[in-house]
Amino acid sequence: MSNDTFEVSAFVRLMALFGGAQQVLKARMQTDAELGLGPVDMAALCLCQKNPGGTQQDLVKAMGKDKGQIARLTGELEKQGLLLRTPDAQDGRVWRLSVTAEGAKKCTWFFAIEAELAHALFGEFNKTERAQLDNMLTALRGRMDEVITTLE
């Protein structure tokens, strides 16, 4: 298999794997009657919980989404009472994000679903395999950051 063929095949398999994981996550979320919230919504909310007072720009960088997508997403989370957006004291154009008490409950619920799915996918990997996967994912994230930078 040539490098080009391998690269395209690996990319297609990776995207299919991500899509499948997202479908399973979404199905489990629906089973728990959380209609209207998808994995992307919950990922954003949970990132805000992990980084209280962070900005929409922080979410843009962390999630690889554009400013408009993040503005719409945070606006919807705010409408649902899960997130607070407050203007920055020094720069009113910047929104500071914090999770409400109800949003924190949703994050706890979502983390449990993520942990269940993660265990199903990675639970049988040994320590060496986990380290290898972690190294590869870290390298891929770095490459993705480089690709994103070239698009800006």
N, C-alpha and C positions, 0 to 999 in steps of 0.2 A: 504494500500500500504506500503510495507516494505521500510526502508530507502534506501536500495540498488536500488530497483525498482524506487523509487522517484528520486534518484540522477541521474540514467541513463536517465530516462524520461525527467527530467528537462534539463540535458545536451543536449540531442537530440533536444528538443524544442528550447533551446537557440541557438544552432548552426544553426538550420533551420531559426530562426528569423534573425540572423546575415547574413546568406546567402541571405535571401530574401531582406533585407535592402541593401546589396551590389548589388544585381541584379537591384533593383529599381534605385539606385544611378548610376550604370553603364549605364542603359537604358536612364536615363535623360541626362547623359553626352554625350551619342551618339546622342541624339536628338538635342543637342546644337552643334553638328558637331565638337566635340573634339576627333576625332578618334585618337587612339594611346595612349591616356592617360586614365589609369584606376583609380579607387578609391585609390588603394595602392600608385600609383605614386603621385597622388595629395595629399594624406595624408602626404607622406614624404616631398613633396615640402612645404606644409603649415607648417609642423613642423619646417622646416628650416627657414621659414619666422618668425615664433614665437620665434626662438632661433638663431638669426644671429651669425655666427661665431662658431656655434656648430660643433660637429664632427660626422663622420660616426658612431662611437661607441655610441654617444648619440641616433642616430636613431635606432641602434640595440636594445638598451634598451627600448626605447619608443614604438617601433613597434613589438617587439618580433620576429624579423627576424634574420637570421644568417648574419655573416659578408659578405659572398659572395653575398647574395641576395641584401644587402644594397649597396655594391660596384657596382654591375651591375645596380641597380636602379639609384643611383646617377650619374653613368657614362652616362646612357641614358638621364637623365634630363639635364645633361651638354651638351650632343650632340644636344639636342633640343633647347639649348639656354635659358633654364629656371633656371639653377643653375650654380654657379661658385664653383669649388673646388680648393682651394689654399693650398699649404703646410704650416703647422704651422711653425712659425719663430724659435721656439726652437727645434721642433722635426719634421723633414721632412717626417717622416713616417705617421704623422697624417694629415688628410685633414680637413681644415676649410671650412664650407659650407655657402654660401650666395645666396640669391635669386636675379635673375636679374629683371630688370623692367618688362620684358615680363612675367617672373615667378610670379611677384607680381600681375599682371593683372589676370593670371590664378587662383591664390589663391583667389582673390576677387570673381571671377566667381564661384569657387568651394564652397566657404563659403556660397554663396547665395543658391546654390543647397542643401547643407547640412542643412541650416536653414529651407528651405521649407520642406524637408523630416522630420526633427526633429519636426517641428510644426504639420505635419500630424500625426506623431506617438505619441507625448506627449502633444500636445496643449490642450487636454481636461482633463488632469490630474490636480487635485487640488493641493494646496500647500503641504498638508500632503503626498499625493501620490508621489509628486516629491521628497520630502525629503526622503521618504522611498526608492524610487528607487535609488536616489543618494547614500544613505548609503549602499545599497546592491551592487551597482556597484563598489563602493570604496572597499568594503570587497572582492568582487570577484577579483578585480585587485590585491589586496594584496596577495590573495591565488595564483593567476596566477604567480605573481613574485616569490613566494616560489617554485612553481612547476618548473619554468624556472631555478631557481638557482640550483635545484637538478639535472637538466639535463646537467649543465655545468661542 
